[in-house]
Amino acid sequence: MRISILGLEDERFKRPLTLIANLFFEESQLVMSVDEAADLQIKFVLQADEAAISVAAELLDQNEAVCVSDYQKEMQPFESEKERFKQIKNAVSHAYLTVLQDFTGITQKWGILTGVRPTKLLHKKIQEGIPLETAHQELKDDYLITDEKIELMQQIIDRQLTVVPDLYSLEREVSIYIGIPFCPTKCAYCTFPAYAINGRQGSVDSFLGGLHYEMRKIGAWLKEKGIKITTVYYGGGTPTSITAEEMDMLYEEMYASFPDVSEIREITVEAGRPDTISPEKLAVLKKWNIDRISINPQSYTQETLKAIGRHHTVEETIDKYHLARSAGMNNINMDLIIGLPGEGVAEFTHSLAETEKLMPESLTVHTLSFKRASEMTKNRDKYKVADRFEVEQMMNLAQDWTASHGYVPYYLYRQKNILGNLENVGYSMPNQESIYNIMIMEEQQTIIGLGCGASSKFIDPVSGKITHFANPKDPKSYNDSFEAYTDEKIKILEELFSEKGSPA
Ligand code: SF4
């Protein structure tokens, strides 16, 4: 869909308006001028001064206005040009979304929001002391979010504050993410740093050498500064792709290097691929008191697993789940994905029925997203996926099923190019929620990433400003440079947790 945008000279509008157009049409292309070849033309009249913003939008068909929208908003005090533009951009988006909704007949339940973390917006309002009713009304008026989604956000936030009552005051602790970039094989939809492990023992050995080094250095720094760790999460890749002995040494390192490991609120190890789980590895997890793991079926339909390149069987998932249970794992998460190729309501209903037989402590329901770098996106024509209405139906099924089986939603995030413009939701039995997931979504504290492809997110304990820092994605570059990356992280941490940030 080619859309010609008239009346907005500032190029900064192009990206947000393209993202919104993509909610309605596949691969929209925006031209910020008159364009003969355009399928749609939208004309704006924008006025903004110190006091107010006013936007009029007209969607034209053959030069006739077929949908119109007028939106006025008071200008809020701002400290920078960036903040001022954000208000104008939101007002323009408001008018733009309204005409596109009218024109297509599609209501976007998340309104103008295209970001990853909608709940953060509500948290912020709560932290600012805005009464809930007012906060909800603002979300509705300013962002056009529907009541259904506002209710979901509130439900999630209530749960998060029950599980982590001190969520708003954990900025002087940190969480740790450890990235292990290996998997038995690479799945078709995957864009994580994940390398097929077979035949790479040399590379695994040197990678683990680097990771141990990072853990020692960062651990020593945390101990020296007296900074506590809230949660640790081993992800990747599949952290259980390495051998039981390698896992054992890694956790031994964690206990030796990190401060007060027994006081860490939660340690999770992704054991996503059932084909990596063995009695020996489960015994190692148990030995080090790690009992929150994730075993991810994604689907209980064998043909689907084959189509997406997950070389394991449905039976194997079920068997490994029982094995993990009998080995004493008492907090198991399972992931399902809505909208995998060839799957519709029937297959998803089957997945839920199978989940019912297992009843894991938590269930994360993802909606398939076409990430740019994945094999699936590169060969999109090969994969037949459900349309937005069926995806929504499956999402509703997940919502009803979890509610009627005692699960509560406790975190959510959205992605670009997600089917049906929906969301990923983590459901859990009450008090079995993953605290790390809450930390990563709500961005209330620094998360230090160690290992391959691990991103660190540094959050200034005073200003809340976020700085991203990523370790190299491939093992070779990591092995060549982990020392420099560790030094760099310590430098950033020094600045953040220095005098200005030290506890009063
Ligand atoms: S198991 Fe997970 S990390 Fe590994 S290739 Fe598949 S999706 Fe990627």
Boltz pocket constraint, residues with backbone or C-beta under 6 A from the ligand:
constraints:
  - pocket:
      binder: B
      contacts: [[A, 182], [A, 183], [A, 185], [A, 186], [A, 187], [A, 189], [A, 190], [A, 191], [A, 192], [A, 193], [A, 194], [A, 236], [A, 237], [A, 238], [A, 272], [A, 273]]
      max_distance: 6.0
